[in-house]
Amino acid sequence: MAGNKVVGQPCGSSRRDKPPEARAAVFIAPWFGLILATAAFAQDAGRLRDGEAAWDKAGCLQCHGSTGEGGAGGEFPAGPSLRKTRLDRAALTEAISCGLPGTQMPGWLDGAYTQRACYGFPTGPAPDETVLTPVLSADEVEALVDYLLAKIVER
């Protein structure tokens, strides 16, 4: 030590100059951030599990393959590769919820068209040539989109 200064500390910033609550905050803050990050990771992991469960519930692998690479046909229609899709979050949500009219992609959202407007149509009956298989809730559709974006699209 040189004089009253603590060597290696900037002038006026020695540890003993700080009140106990400030020293505690410096100690606790990194742990608090770690706890928040851990909680967020647990929520994300849970959300991805929910999305994978929705993938299984809707039977997406039957047309898109087990890892989203695209179906090969056979007894199920050949679905496009979700790994190469250019659809963003909104378009994925709309396609999963409402299906793709005129294709074999069904709408999976319970209440699509009748309770939730799709593709700008007012609520009411689904357009002709639209297949509806209403087995997913809105939260399940969102979790499925989270799962696709985290684990399948562009992977």
Rosetta constraint file for C-alpha pairs under 8 A:
AtomPair CA 1 CA 5 HARMONIC 6.26 0.50
AtomPair CA 1 CA 6 HARMONIC 5.49 0.50
AtomPair CA 1 CA 7 HARMONIC 5.36 0.50
AtomPair CA 2 CA 6 HARMONIC 7.12 0.50
AtomPair CA 2 CA 7 HARMONIC 6.87 0.50
AtomPair CA 5 CA 9 HARMONIC 7.64 0.50
AtomPair CA 5 CA 11 HARMONIC 6.75 0.50
AtomPair CA 5 CA 12 HARMONIC 7.75 0.50
AtomPair CA 5 CA 14 HARMONIC 7.41 0.50
AtomPair CA 6 CA 14 HARMONIC 6.09 0.50
AtomPair CA 9 CA 13 HARMONIC 6.22 0.50
AtomPair CA 9 CA 14 HARMONIC 5.98 0.50
AtomPair CA 10 CA 14 HARMONIC 7.40 0.50
AtomPair CA 12 CA 17 HARMONIC 7.33 0.50
AtomPair CA 13 CA 17 HARMONIC 6.39 0.50
AtomPair CA 13 CA 18 HARMONIC 7.56 0.50
AtomPair CA 14 CA 18 HARMONIC 7.24 0.50
AtomPair CA 15 CA 23 HARMONIC 7.58 0.50
AtomPair CA 18 CA 22 HARMONIC 6.10 0.50
AtomPair CA 18 CA 23 HARMONIC 6.50 0.50
AtomPair CA 19 CA 23 HARMONIC 6.58 0.50
AtomPair CA 20 CA 24 HARMONIC 6.16 0.50
AtomPair CA 21 CA 25 HARMONIC 6.12 0.50
AtomPair CA 22 CA 26 HARMONIC 6.32 0.50
AtomPair CA 23 CA 27 HARMONIC 6.42 0.50
AtomPair CA 24 CA 28 HARMONIC 5.93 0.50
AtomPair CA 25 CA 29 HARMONIC 5.64 0.50
AtomPair CA 26 CA 30 HARMONIC 7.53 0.50
AtomPair CA 27 CA 31 HARMONIC 7.55 0.50
AtomPair CA 28 CA 32 HARMONIC 6.10 0.50
AtomPair CA 29 CA 33 HARMONIC 6.30 0.50
AtomPair CA 30 CA 34 HARMONIC 6.30 0.50
AtomPair CA 31 CA 35 HARMONIC 6.17 0.50
AtomPair CA 32 CA 36 HARMONIC 6.22 0.50
AtomPair CA 33 CA 37 HARMONIC 6.08 0.50
AtomPair CA 34 CA 38 HARMONIC 6.04 0.50
AtomPair CA 35 CA 39 HARMONIC 6.14 0.50
AtomPair CA 36 CA 40 HARMONIC 6.11 0.50
AtomPair CA 37 CA 41 HARMONIC 6.09 0.50
AtomPair CA 38 CA 42 HARMONIC 6.16 0.50
AtomPair CA 39 CA 43 HARMONIC 6.21 0.50
AtomPair CA 40 CA 44 HARMONIC 6.08 0.50
AtomPair CA 41 CA 45 HARMONIC 5.96 0.50
AtomPair CA 42 CA 46 HARMONIC 6.04 0.50
AtomPair CA 43 CA 47 HARMONIC 6.00 0.50
AtomPair CA 44 CA 48 HARMONIC 6.13 0.50
AtomPair CA 45 CA 49 HARMONIC 6.22 0.50
AtomPair CA 46 CA 50 HARMONIC 6.21 0.50
AtomPair CA 47 CA 51 HARMONIC 6.19 0.50
AtomPair CA 47 CA 143 HARMONIC 5.97 0.50
AtomPair CA 47 CA 146 HARMONIC 7.54 0.50
AtomPair CA 47 CA 147 HARMONIC 7.68 0.50
AtomPair CA 48 CA 52 HARMONIC 6.10 0.50
AtomPair CA 48 CA 143 HARMONIC 6.64 0.50
AtomPair CA 48 CA 144 HARMONIC 7.66 0.50
AtomPair CA 48 CA 146 HARMONIC 6.67 0.50
AtomPair CA 48 CA 147 HARMONIC 5.04 0.50
AtomPair CA 48 CA 150 HARMONIC 7.94 0.50
AtomPair CA 49 CA 53 HARMONIC 6.10 0.50
AtomPair CA 49 CA 147 HARMONIC 7.84 0.50
AtomPair CA 50 CA 54 HARMONIC 6.24 0.50
AtomPair CA 50 CA 140 HARMONIC 7.01 0.50
AtomPair CA 50 CA 143 HARMONIC 5.93 0.50
AtomPair CA 50 CA 144 HARMONIC 7.24 0.50
AtomPair CA 51 CA 55 HARMONIC 6.21 0.50
AtomPair CA 51 CA 140 HARMONIC 6.55 0.50
AtomPair CA 51 CA 141 HARMONIC 7.63 0.50
AtomPair CA 51 CA 142 HARMONIC 7.66 0.50
AtomPair CA 51 CA 143 HARMONIC 4.23 0.50
AtomPair CA 51 CA 144 HARMONIC 3.81 0.50
AtomPair CA 51 CA 145 HARMONIC 7.04 0.50
AtomPair CA 51 CA 146 HARMONIC 6.60 0.50
AtomPair CA 51 CA 147 HARMONIC 4.96 0.50
AtomPair CA 51 CA 148 HARMONIC 7.80 0.50
AtomPair CA 52 CA 56 HARMONIC 6.26 0.50
AtomPair CA 52 CA 143 HARMONIC 8.00 0.50
AtomPair CA 52 CA 144 HARMONIC 6.46 0.50
AtomPair CA 52 CA 147 HARMONIC 6.29 0.50
AtomPair CA 53 CA 57 HARMONIC 6.00 0.50
AtomPair CA 54 CA 58 HARMONIC 6.03 0.50
AtomPair CA 54 CA 136 HARMONIC 7.14 0.50
AtomPair CA 54 CA 140 HARMONIC 5.86 0.50
AtomPair CA 54 CA 141 HARMONIC 7.21 0.50
AtomPair CA 54 CA 143 HARMONIC 7.43 0.50
AtomPair CA 54 CA 144 HARMONIC 5.78 0.50
AtomPair CA 55 CA 59 HARMONIC 6.12 0.50
AtomPair CA 55 CA 60 HARMONIC 5.49 0.50
AtomPair CA 55 CA 61 HARMONIC 7.45 0.50
AtomPair CA 55 CA 144 HARMONIC 6.23 0.50
AtomPair CA 56 CA 60 HARMONIC 6.52 0.50
AtomPair CA 56 CA 61 HARMONIC 7.39 0.50
AtomPair CA 57 CA 135 HARMONIC 7.73 0.50
AtomPair CA 57 CA 136 HARMONIC 7.99 0.50
AtomPair CA 58 CA 108 HARMONIC 7.15 0.50
AtomPair CA 58 CA 135 HARMONIC 6.92 0.50
AtomPair CA 58 CA 136 HARMONIC 7.42 0.50
AtomPair CA 59 CA 63 HARMONIC 7.95 0.50
AtomPair CA 60 CA 64 HARMONIC 5.93 0.50
AtomPair CA 60 CA 65 HARMONIC 7.42 0.50
AtomPair CA 61 CA 65 HARMONIC 4.31 0.50
AtomPair CA 61 CA 66 HARMONIC 4.65 0.50
AtomPair CA 61 CA 67 HARMONIC 7.24 0.50
AtomPair CA 61 CA 68 HARMONIC 6.86 0.50
AtomPair CA 61 CA 71 HARMONIC 7.78 0.50
AtomPair CA 62 CA 66 HARMONIC 7.53 0.50
AtomPair CA 62 CA 71 HARMONIC 7.10 0.50
AtomPair CA 62 CA 76 HARMONIC 6.22 0.50
AtomPair CA 62 CA 77 HARMONIC 7.94 0.50
AtomPair CA 63 CA 70 HARMONIC 6.81 0.50
AtomPair CA 63 CA 71 HARMONIC 4.82 0.50
AtomPair CA 63 CA 72 HARMONIC 7.78 0.50
AtomPair CA 63 CA 73 HARMONIC 7.47 0.50
AtomPair CA 63 CA 76 HARMONIC 6.00 0.50
AtomPair CA 63 CA 77 HARMONIC 5.67 0.50
AtomPair CA 63 CA 78 HARMONIC 5.40 0.50
AtomPair CA 63 CA 79 HARMONIC 4.61 0.50
AtomPair CA 63 CA 80 HARMONIC 7.87 0.50
AtomPair CA 64 CA 68 HARMONIC 4.94 0.50
AtomPair CA 64 CA 69 HARMONIC 6.19 0.50
AtomPair CA 64 CA 70 HARMONIC 4.17 0.50
AtomPair CA 64 CA 71 HARMONIC 4.53 0.50
AtomPair CA 64 CA 78 HARMONIC 7.00 0.50
AtomPair CA 64 CA 79 HARMONIC 4.83 0.50
AtomPair CA 64 CA 80 HARMONIC 6.21 0.50
AtomPair CA 64 CA 81 HARMONIC 6.21 0.50
AtomPair CA 64 CA 82 HARMONIC 6.99 0.50
AtomPair CA 65 CA 69 HARMONIC 5.71 0.50
AtomPair CA 65 CA 70 HARMONIC 5.24 0.50
AtomPair CA 65 CA 71 HARMONIC 4.90 0.50
AtomPair CA 65 CA 72 HARMONIC 7.70 0.50
AtomPair CA 65 CA 79 HARMONIC 7.95 0.50
AtomPair CA 67 CA 152 HARMONIC 6.86 0.50
AtomPair CA 68 CA 81 HARMONIC 5.75 0.50
AtomPair CA 68 CA 82 HARMONIC 5.03 0.50
AtomPair CA 68 CA 83 HARMONIC 5.91 0.50
AtomPair CA 68 CA 152 HARMONIC 6.23 0.50
AtomPair CA 69 CA 80 HARMONIC 7.56 0.50
AtomPair CA 69 CA 81 HARMONIC 4.54 0.50
AtomPair CA 69 CA 82 HARMONIC 6.11 0.50
AtomPair CA 69 CA 83 HARMONIC 5.77 0.50
AtomPair CA 69 CA 84 HARMONIC 7.93 0.50
AtomPair CA 70 CA 78 HARMONIC 6.72 0.50
AtomPair CA 70 CA 79 HARMONIC 5.30 0.50
AtomPair CA 70 CA 80 HARMONIC 4.70 0.50
AtomPair CA 70 CA 81 HARMONIC 3.77 0.50
AtomPair CA 70 CA 82 HARMONIC 6.60 0.50
AtomPair CA 71 CA 76 HARMONIC 7.81 0.50
AtomPair CA 71 CA 77 HARMONIC 7.02 0.50
AtomPair CA 71 CA 78 HARMONIC 4.23 0.50
AtomPair CA 71 CA 79 HARMONIC 4.86 0.50
AtomPair CA 71 CA 80 HARMONIC 6.63 0.50
AtomPair CA 71 CA 81 HARMONIC 7.32 0.50
AtomPair CA 72 CA 77 HARMONIC 7.62 0.50
AtomPair CA 72 CA 78 HARMONIC 5.10 0.50
AtomPair CA 72 CA 79 HARMONIC 7.66 0.50
AtomPair CA 73 CA 77 HARMONIC 4.83 0.50
AtomPair CA 73 CA 78 HARMONIC 4.15 0.50
AtomPair CA 73 CA 79 HARMONIC 7.77 0.50
AtomPair CA 74 CA 78 HARMONIC 7.75 0.50
AtomPair CA 77 CA 104 HARMONIC 7.42 0.50
AtomPair CA 79 CA 105 HARMONIC 7.99 0.50
AtomPair CA 80 CA 85 HARMONIC 7.90 0.50
AtomPair CA 81 CA 85 HARMONIC 6.43 0.50
AtomPair CA 82 CA 148 HARMONIC 7.93 0.50
AtomPair CA 82 CA 152 HARMONIC 6.67 0.50
AtomPair CA 82 CA 153 HARMONIC 5.67 0.50
AtomPair CA 82 CA 154 HARMONIC 7.91 0.50
AtomPair CA 83 CA 152 HARMONIC 5.39 0.50
AtomPair CA 83 CA 153 HARMONIC 4.22 0.50
AtomPair CA 83 CA 154 HARMONIC 4.82 0.50
AtomPair CA 83 CA 155 HARMONIC 5.86 0.50
AtomPair CA 84 CA 153 HARMONIC 6.46 0.50
AtomPair CA 84 CA 154 HARMONIC 5.78 0.50
AtomPair CA 85 CA 153 HARMONIC 6.62 0.50
AtomPair CA 85 CA 154 HARMONIC 7.49 0.50
AtomPair CA 87 CA 91 HARMONIC 5.41 0.50
AtomPair CA 87 CA 92 HARMONIC 5.79 0.50
AtomPair CA 88 CA 92 HARMONIC 6.04 0.50
AtomPair CA 89 CA 93 HARMONIC 6.08 0.50
AtomPair CA 89 CA 145 HARMONIC 6.79 0.50
AtomPair CA 89 CA 149 HARMONIC 7.76 0.50
AtomPair CA 90 CA 94 HARMONIC 6.17 0.50
AtomPair CA 91 CA 95 HARMONIC 6.05 0.50
AtomPair CA 92 CA 96 HARMONIC 6.01 0.50
AtomPair CA 92 CA 145 HARMONIC 6.64 0.50
AtomPair CA 93 CA 97 HARMONIC 5.86 0.50
AtomPair CA 93 CA 141 HARMONIC 6.73 0.50
AtomPair CA 93 CA 142 HARMONIC 6.86 0.50
AtomPair CA 93 CA 145 HARMONIC 6.41 0.50
AtomPair CA 94 CA 98 HARMONIC 5.66 0.50
AtomPair CA 94 CA 99 HARMONIC 7.32 0.50
AtomPair CA 94 CA 118 HARMONIC 7.03 0.50
AtomPair CA 94 CA 119 HARMONIC 7.37 0.50
AtomPair CA 95 CA 99 HARMONIC 4.78 0.50
AtomPair CA 95 CA 100 HARMONIC 5.87 0.50
AtomPair CA 95 CA 105 HARMONIC 7.88 0.50
AtomPair CA 95 CA 107 HARMONIC 7.01 0.50
AtomPair CA 96 CA 106 HARMONIC 7.45 0.50
AtomPair CA 96 CA 107 HARMONIC 5.71 0.50
AtomPair CA 96 CA 108 HARMONIC 5.88 0.50
AtomPair CA 96 CA 109 HARMONIC 7.23 0.50
AtomPair CA 96 CA 141 HARMONIC 6.97 0.50
AtomPair CA 97 CA 107 HARMONIC 5.00 0.50
AtomPair CA 97 CA 108 HARMONIC 5.13 0.50
AtomPair CA 97 CA 109 HARMONIC 4.47 0.50
AtomPair CA 97 CA 112 HARMONIC 6.36 0.50
AtomPair CA 97 CA 138 HARMONIC 7.84 0.50
AtomPair CA 97 CA 141 HARMONIC 6.73 0.50
AtomPair CA 98 CA 106 HARMONIC 7.05 0.50
AtomPair CA 98 CA 107 HARMONIC 4.01 0.50
AtomPair CA 98 CA 108 HARMONIC 6.61 0.50
AtomPair CA 98 CA 109 HARMONIC 6.59 0.50
AtomPair CA 98 CA 112 HARMONIC 5.60 0.50
AtomPair CA 98 CA 113 HARMONIC 7.12 0.50
AtomPair CA 98 CA 118 HARMONIC 6.01 0.50
AtomPair CA 98 CA 119 HARMONIC 7.96 0.50
AtomPair CA 98 CA 132 HARMONIC 7.54 0.50
AtomPair CA 99 CA 105 HARMONIC 5.16 0.50
AtomPair CA 99 CA 106 HARMONIC 4.28 0.50
AtomPair CA 99 CA 107 HARMONIC 3.56 0.50
AtomPair CA 99 CA 108 HARMONIC 6.93 0.50
AtomPair CA 99 CA 130 HARMONIC 6.91 0.50
AtomPair CA 99 CA 131 HARMONIC 6.86 0.50
AtomPair CA 99 CA 132 HARMONIC 7.08 0.50
AtomPair CA 100 CA 104 HARMONIC 7.34 0.50
AtomPair CA 100 CA 105 HARMONIC 5.36 0.50
AtomPair CA 100 CA 106 HARMONIC 6.58 0.50
AtomPair CA 100 CA 107 HARMONIC 7.23 0.50
AtomPair CA 100 CA 130 HARMONIC 6.82 0.50
AtomPair CA 101 CA 105 HARMONIC 7.63 0.50
AtomPair CA 101 CA 127 HARMONIC 7.06 0.50
AtomPair CA 101 CA 128 HARMONIC 7.44 0.50
AtomPair CA 101 CA 129 HARMONIC 5.66 0.50
AtomPair CA 101 CA 130 HARMONIC 4.46 0.50
AtomPair CA 101 CA 131 HARMONIC 7.30 0.50
AtomPair CA 102 CA 128 HARMONIC 7.87 0.50
AtomPair CA 102 CA 129 HARMONIC 4.99 0.50
AtomPair CA 102 CA 130 HARMONIC 6.14 0.50
AtomPair CA 103 CA 129 HARMONIC 7.48 0.50
AtomPair CA 103 CA 130 HARMONIC 7.45 0.50
AtomPair CA 104 CA 131 HARMONIC 7.01 0.50
AtomPair CA 105 CA 131 HARMONIC 7.07 0.50
AtomPair CA 106 CA 130 HARMONIC 6.89 0.50
AtomPair CA 106 CA 131 HARMONIC 4.61 0.50
AtomPair CA 106 CA 132 HARMONIC 5.08 0.50
AtomPair CA 106 CA 133 HARMONIC 6.07 0.50
AtomPair CA 107 CA 112 HARMONIC 6.94 0.50
AtomPair CA 107 CA 130 HARMONIC 7.71 0.50
AtomPair CA 107 CA 131 HARMONIC 6.27 0.50
AtomPair CA 107 CA 132 HARMONIC 4.63 0.50
AtomPair CA 107 CA 133 HARMONIC 5.82 0.50
AtomPair CA 107 CA 134 HARMONIC 6.72 0.50
AtomPair CA 108 CA 112 HARMONIC 7.71 0.50
AtomPair CA 108 CA 132 HARMONIC 6.32 0.50
AtomPair CA 108 CA 133 HARMONIC 5.05 0.50
AtomPair CA 108 CA 134 HARMONIC 4.65 0.50
AtomPair CA 108 CA 135 HARMONIC 5.71 0.50
AtomPair CA 108 CA 136 HARMONIC 5.63 0.50
AtomPair CA 108 CA 141 HARMONIC 7.95 0.50
AtomPair CA 109 CA 133 HARMONIC 7.46 0.50
AtomPair CA 109 CA 134 HARMONIC 4.96 0.50
AtomPair CA 109 CA 135 HARMONIC 6.29 0.50
AtomPair CA 109 CA 136 HARMONIC 4.92 0.50
AtomPair CA 109 CA 137 HARMONIC 5.80 0.50
AtomPair CA 109 CA 138 HARMONIC 6.43 0.50
AtomPair CA 109 CA 141 HARMONIC 7.04 0.50
AtomPair CA 110 CA 133 HARMONIC 7.77 0.50
AtomPair CA 110 CA 134 HARMONIC 4.11 0.50
AtomPair CA 110 CA 135 HARMONIC 5.80 0.50
AtomPair CA 110 CA 136 HARMONIC 5.75 0.50
AtomPair CA 110 CA 137 HARMONIC 5.86 0.50
AtomPair CA 110 CA 138 HARMONIC 7.70 0.50
AtomPair CA 111 CA 115 HARMONIC 4.76 0.50
AtomPair CA 111 CA 116 HARMONIC 6.05 0.50
AtomPair CA 111 CA 134 HARMONIC 6.99 0.50
AtomPair CA 112 CA 116 HARMONIC 5.13 0.50
AtomPair CA 112 CA 117 HARMONIC 6.79 0.50
AtomPair CA 112 CA 118 HARMONIC 6.80 0.50
AtomPair CA 112 CA 126 HARMONIC 7.92 0.50
AtomPair CA 112 CA 132 HARMONIC 7.93 0.50
AtomPair CA 112 CA 134 HARMONIC 7.57 0.50
AtomPair CA 113 CA 117 HARMONIC 4.97 0.50
AtomPair CA 113 CA 118 HARMONIC 5.55 0.50
AtomPair CA 113 CA 121 HARMONIC 7.67 0.50
AtomPair CA 113 CA 122 HARMONIC 7.55 0.50
AtomPair CA 113 CA 123 HARMONIC 5.11 0.50
AtomPair CA 113 CA 124 HARMONIC 5.65 0.50
AtomPair CA 113 CA 125 HARMONIC 6.13 0.50
AtomPair CA 113 CA 126 HARMONIC 5.53 0.50
AtomPair CA 114 CA 123 HARMONIC 4.97 0.50
AtomPair CA 114 CA 124 HARMONIC 4.59 0.50
AtomPair CA 114 CA 125 HARMONIC 5.94 0.50
AtomPair CA 114 CA 126 HARMONIC 7.40 0.50
AtomPair CA 115 CA 123 HARMONIC 6.08 0.50
AtomPair CA 115 CA 124 HARMONIC 7.59 0.50
AtomPair CA 116 CA 123 HARMONIC 6.18 0.50
AtomPair CA 117 CA 121 HARMONIC 5.82 0.50
AtomPair CA 117 CA 122 HARMONIC 5.48 0.50
AtomPair CA 117 CA 123 HARMONIC 4.86 0.50
AtomPair CA 117 CA 124 HARMONIC 7.98 0.50
AtomPair CA 118 CA 122 HARMONIC 7.48 0.50
AtomPair CA 118 CA 123 HARMONIC 7.62 0.50
AtomPair CA 126 CA 130 HARMONIC 6.36 0.50
AtomPair CA 136 CA 140 HARMONIC 5.68 0.50
AtomPair CA 136 CA 141 HARMONIC 6.30 0.50
AtomPair CA 137 CA 141 HARMONIC 6.30 0.50
AtomPair CA 138 CA 142 HARMONIC 6.31 0.50
AtomPair CA 139 CA 143 HARMONIC 6.12 0.50
AtomPair CA 140 CA 144 HARMONIC 6.02 0.50
AtomPair CA 141 CA 145 HARMONIC 6.25 0.50
AtomPair CA 142 CA 146 HARMONIC 6.23 0.50
AtomPair CA 143 CA 147 HARMONIC 6.15 0.50
AtomPair CA 144 CA 148 HARMONIC 6.13 0.50
AtomPair CA 145 CA 149 HARMONIC 6.11 0.50
AtomPair CA 146 CA 150 HARMONIC 6.08 0.50
AtomPair CA 147 CA 151 HARMONIC 5.75 0.50
AtomPair CA 147 CA 152 HARMONIC 7.38 0.50
AtomPair CA 148 CA 152 HARMONIC 4.86 0.50
AtomPair CA 148 CA 153 HARMONIC 5.73 0.50
AtomPair CA 149 CA 153 HARMONIC 5.18 0.50
AtomPair CA 151 CA 155 HARMONIC 6.74 0.50
